[in-house]
C-alpha cells in the first residue's frame, strides 16, 4: 500500500514531544551494541530530559549520538471508508516527531531539581508534594543520586500522515465517517487542522464548533458558567471535574474566534443527560443557543441514545422547539412503572 507522509512544522513536533507520556530512545553502547529504551520525558528548553538510576545500560550511551522518537495515532482508517471492495485504502492517520542529538548527563543540582519537578508536574499534576529543590534537605540526597540525562535537540523532524494524498472530497468523506463512527477526538483534531474539510454540522450561523476541548477552552467554558444559577453552590474544582468526565463537550466560537457558548452531556449509550447549556451574556436570543444545542444533539454520544433528558427552570419553550416534553407529559403517553432502589455501604 502506497503511503504519503508530509513534513509537519517544528513547533508541532516540539509540542508532541512535550506531551508524550513515553518516548523511545535509541543509541549505542561503547562496544557498538544498539540500545533502545522507553523513557518518561520532559522538555526543558532545548533538552528532552528523563531520569533514572545512575547505573544501567542507559549510562553506556552517554556522550554518544542518540535518536528519540514519539508518535500519536490520530485514527485508524478502515478501507471501507473509501472503497466498498478493495483493502488498499486502509491506513493510519498519525503525527510523529524525531530528534537527533547527543545523550548528556545533567550535573548542575538546580537544573536536575528543575527537571525532576517538571516531571512531577507532568505525571502528577494534582501536586500534593513539596516542590523539588536542590537545597531542600528532603530532596538533596535524591537529587545528587539520581541520573538526570537528556538529548539536546540538534535536529528535529515532524511528520504527519493525515490523508493529504487524497483529494478534498475523499478527505471530507473520511472525516464524516469518523464522526459517524463516534471518533470525536480524531474529528476535532482534523477539523482544527483542516477547517475547510469540516462537516456542515461544524459550521452554523457564522459559528464554528469544537468537541474536544483544549485547556484554554476548558477555562473559557468555566468562565461562561461562572454565574450560572444552577451551579451557585458548586465549587469550581467540581465544575471542572464534571466537564472533564463528560461524554460530550461542545464549544461555539464566533467569526472573531471568541468563545460564545458551551454545552455538555453525560451518556451511558442508552440515556443521555444534557447539562450546562449556556451562551455568553449579551448574545442570548441571537440564534447562538439554537445552533449550539443542535450541534450537541448531533454529537455521537447524544444522538445514539434512546432517551435524552435535561433539567431546566425557565427555558422550557426553547427546549420544546427541539422536541423535548415535560416528563409528566411523556409519562402520560408512555406509562411505565419503576422502583427506586439503593444499596448502602456496610
Helices and strands as residue ranges (DSSP letters): E 6-8, H 10-19, E 23-28, E 34-39, E 42-44, E 47-52, G 57-61, E 65-77, G 79-81, E 91-105, H 109-123, H 140-145, E 147-152, E 155-161, H 168-181, H 184-193, G 195-197, G 200-202, E 203-204, E 207-210, H 215-224, G 229-231, H 236-244, E 248-253, E 259-267, E 271-279, H 288-298, H 300-303, E 307-310, H 316-320, H 327-333
